[in-house]
Amino acid sequence: MTAEIIAMPDQAVSGEVVITAESTADAKRDALKANETIIKRNWAKATEKVETVYRSLTLIHTYDLWKMHKDAAGKRKYSSFEKYLFGEFGWELSRVRALQIIKAQRAKMIEAGELPAETAEARQRTAPEVTSERAARITADQLQKVLDAFATRVDSIDEGDPDKPTVARIYGDVRDALAPAITDLREIVFAAEADSEDADSEPEEDDDTDTE
């Protein structure tokens, strides 16, 4: 885990060499050496501190500990993890970036045995199963609603409007194009429902056998 540099200090720290655009080549070389020395001396410590922060962040998120904060009325104080980060730490970290960090840290902690394996899937959601029957039914209903709404709008156009015949013609074209598709979709639904009824009405086979 590499440390994320949030901001650079405005003032020079111990050992740091500050230069300007007018600095000589020798001054720039000295600045490079001095500043690289500071990085080498402090990078491991900075990385270790960031790692500690990310571990705690991952535990808080994995077990939803942040939701334990309550307001004066006893209700949950933060409506989102992102608001929790800012409210408690002033950390303006986007939800996407926070989850990226947590995902990577969680994987490391699971591998090290510090978190149970099932927490790897804690934030994953699976989409509900969609059958052909359901897809056909919903789509047919949606297309029919579009046609019904279009027809209502055509009827509501004032008879004196010179463009009403054109709009009515377009509606007719759309209706003629969609009607066969709606019919085919309805047939899929009817066939699926018929198959389901047949399966429910089939008598159970007698599994008794002669043992004489």
C-alpha positions as CSV (number, residue, x, y, z in Angstrom):
1,M,0.0,0.0,0.0
2,T,1.5,3.3,-1.1
3,A,0.8,6.4,0.9
4,E,-1.5,8.9,-0.8
5,I,0.0,12.4,-0.7
6,I,-3.0,14.6,0.1
7,A,-1.2,18.0,0.2
8,M,2.3,19.4,0.4
9,P,3.3,21.6,3.3
10,D,3.5,25.4,2.7
11,Q,6.6,25.8,4.7
12,A,9.9,24.0,4.5
13,V,10.4,21.1,6.9
14,S,13.7,20.0,8.5
15,G,16.3,19.3,5.9
16,E,14.2,20.5,3.0
17,V,15.8,22.8,0.5
18,V,13.5,25.3,-1.1
19,I,14.4,26.7,-4.5
20,T,13.1,29.3,-6.9
21,A,12.9,29.6,-10.7
22,E,16.1,31.6,-10.6
23,S,18.1,29.0,-8.7
24,T,21.4,27.8,-10.2
25,A,21.9,24.3,-11.5
26,D,24.1,23.5,-8.4
27,A,21.3,24.7,-6.1
28,K,18.8,22.5,-7.9
29,R,21.0,19.5,-7.6
30,D,21.4,20.2,-3.9
31,A,17.6,20.5,-3.6
32,L,17.1,17.2,-5.4
33,K,19.5,15.4,-3.1
34,A,18.1,16.9,0.1
35,N,14.4,16.4,-0.8
36,E,15.0,12.8,-1.9
37,T,16.7,12.1,1.4
38,I,13.6,13.4,3.2
39,I,11.4,11.1,1.1
40,K,13.6,8.0,1.7
41,R,13.7,8.7,5.4
42,N,10.0,9.2,5.9
43,W,8.3,7.2,3.1
44,A,8.2,3.9,5.1
45,K,6.7,5.7,8.1
46,A,4.1,7.5,6.0
47,T,3.1,4.3,4.3
48,E,2.8,2.5,7.6
49,K,0.5,5.3,8.9
50,V,-1.7,5.2,5.8
51,E,-1.9,1.4,6.1
52,T,-3.1,1.8,9.7
53,V,-5.8,4.3,8.6
54,Y,-7.0,2.1,5.8
55,R,-7.2,-1.0,8.0
56,S,-9.4,0.9,10.5
57,L,-11.4,2.4,7.7
58,T,-12.0,-1.1,6.2
59,L,-13.1,-2.6,9.6
60,I,-15.6,0.3,10.1
61,H,-17.1,-0.1,6.7
62,T,-17.1,-3.9,6.6
63,Y,-19.1,-4.2,9.8
64,D,-21.1,-1.0,9.3
65,L,-19.7,0.5,12.6
66,W,-20.2,4.0,11.2
67,K,-24.0,3.6,11.4
68,M,-23.7,3.5,15.3
69,H,-23.3,7.3,15.4
70,K,-26.6,8.8,16.6
71,D,-27.9,12.4,16.7
72,A,-29.6,14.1,19.6
73,A,-32.9,12.5,18.7
74,G,-31.4,9.0,18.7
75,K,-31.6,8.7,14.9
76,R,-28.7,7.6,12.7
77,K,-26.4,10.6,12.4
78,Y,-25.0,10.0,8.9
79,S,-27.0,9.0,5.9
80,S,-24.0,7.8,3.9
81,F,-20.5,6.6,4.4
82,E,-19.2,9.5,2.5
83,K,-20.9,12.0,4.9
84,Y,-19.5,10.0,7.8
85,L,-15.9,10.4,6.5
86,F,-16.3,14.2,6.2
87,G,-18.3,14.6,9.4
88,E,-15.9,12.7,11.7
89,F,-12.6,13.4,10.0
90,G,-13.1,16.3,7.6
91,W,-12.0,13.7,4.9
92,E,-13.3,14.9,1.5
93,L,-12.9,11.4,0.0
94,S,-15.4,10.5,-2.7
95,R,-17.5,7.4,-2.2
96,V,-15.9,5.7,-5.2
97,R,-12.4,6.3,-4.1
98,A,-13.2,5.2,-0.5
99,L,-14.7,2.0,-1.8
100,Q,-11.7,1.4,-4.0
101,I,-9.3,1.7,-1.0
102,I,-11.5,-0.5,1.2
103,K,-11.8,-3.2,-1.5
104,A,-8.1,-3.4,-1.9
105,Q,-7.4,-3.4,1.8
106,R,-10.2,-5.9,2.6
107,A,-8.6,-8.4,0.1
108,K,-5.3,-8.0,1.9
109,M,-6.9,-8.5,5.3
110,I,-8.8,-11.6,4.1
111,E,-5.6,-13.1,2.7
112,A,-3.9,-12.5,6.0
113,G,-6.7,-14.1,7.9
114,E,-7.7,-10.9,9.6
115,L,-11.2,-10.9,8.1
116,P,-13.5,-13.8,7.3
117,A,-13.6,-14.8,3.6
118,E,-17.3,-14.0,3.3
119,T,-16.7,-10.3,3.9
120,A,-15.3,-10.2,0.3
121,E,-18.8,-10.3,-1.0
122,A,-20.3,-8.1,1.7
123,R,-20.9,-5.1,-0.7
124,Q,-21.8,-7.0,-3.8
125,R,-25.4,-7.1,-5.0
126,T,-26.8,-9.6,-7.5
127,A,-29.5,-8.5,-9.9
128,P,-32.8,-10.3,-9.7
129,E,-33.4,-13.2,-12.2
130,V,-35.4,-12.1,-15.2
131,T,-37.2,-14.8,-17.1
132,S,-38.3,-14.6,-20.7
133,E,-42.0,-14.5,-19.5
134,R,-41.3,-11.5,-17.2
135,A,-39.3,-9.6,-19.8
136,A,-42.0,-10.2,-22.4
137,R,-44.8,-9.1,-20.1
138,I,-43.1,-5.9,-18.9
139,T,-42.0,-4.9,-22.4
140,A,-45.5,-5.5,-23.8
141,D,-47.1,-3.4,-21.1
142,Q,-44.6,-0.6,-21.6
143,L,-45.1,-0.5,-25.3
144,Q,-48.9,-0.5,-24.9
145,K,-48.7,2.4,-22.4
146,V,-46.7,4.4,-25.0
147,L,-49.3,3.7,-27.7
148,D,-52.2,4.6,-25.3
149,A,-50.5,7.8,-24.3
150,F,-49.8,8.8,-27.9
151,A,-53.4,8.1,-28.9
152,T,-54.6,10.3,-26.0
153,R,-52.4,13.1,-27.1
154,V,-53.5,12.9,-30.7
155,D,-57.2,13.0,-29.6
156,S,-56.5,16.1,-27.5
157,I,-55.1,18.1,-30.4
158,D,-57.6,20.8,-31.5
159,E,-59.4,19.8,-34.7
160,G,-58.4,23.1,-36.2
161,D,-54.7,22.5,-35.8
162,P,-53.3,22.1,-39.4
163,D,-50.6,19.6,-38.2
164,K,-53.1,17.2,-36.5
165,P,-53.4,15.0,-39.6
166,T,-49.6,14.6,-39.8
167,V,-49.4,13.7,-36.1
168,A,-52.3,11.3,-36.4
169,R,-50.6,9.6,-39.4
170,I,-47.3,9.2,-37.4
171,Y,-49.3,7.7,-34.6
172,G,-50.8,5.2,-37.0
173,D,-47.4,4.3,-38.4
174,V,-46.1,3.7,-34.8
175,R,-49.1,1.7,-33.9
176,D,-48.9,-0.5,-37.0
177,A,-45.2,-1.1,-36.3
178,L,-45.6,-1.9,-32.6
179,A,-48.8,-3.9,-32.7
180,P,-47.2,-7.1,-34.1
181,A,-44.4,-6.9,-31.5
182,I,-46.8,-6.5,-28.7
183,T,-48.9,-9.5,-30.0
184,D,-45.8,-11.7,-30.2
185,L,-44.7,-10.7,-26.7
186,R,-48.2,-11.5,-25.3
187,E,-48.0,-14.9,-27.0
188,I,-44.8,-15.6,-25.1
189,V,-46.6,-14.8,-21.8
190,F,-49.6,-16.8,-22.6
191,A,-47.5,-19.8,-23.6
192,A,-45.5,-19.6,-20.4
193,E,-48.6,-19.4,-18.3
194,A,-50.2,-22.3,-20.1
195,D,-47.1,-24.4,-19.5
196,S,-47.1,-23.5,-15.9
197,E,-50.8,-24.5,-15.5
198,D,-50.2,-27.8,-17.3
199,A,-47.3,-28.6,-14.9
200,D,-49.4,-27.8,-11.9
201,S,-52.3,-30.0,-13.1
202,E,-50.2,-33.0,-13.9
203,P,-51.0,-35.9,-11.4
204,E,-48.1,-37.2,-9.3
205,E,-46.8,-40.5,-10.4
206,D,-47.4,-43.5,-8.1
207,D,-44.0,-44.6,-6.9
208,D,-45.4,-47.6,-5.1
209,T,-43.9,-50.9,-6.4
210,D,-44.7,-54.5,-5.8
211,T,-42.5,-55.9,-3.1
212,E,-44.0,-59.4,-3.3
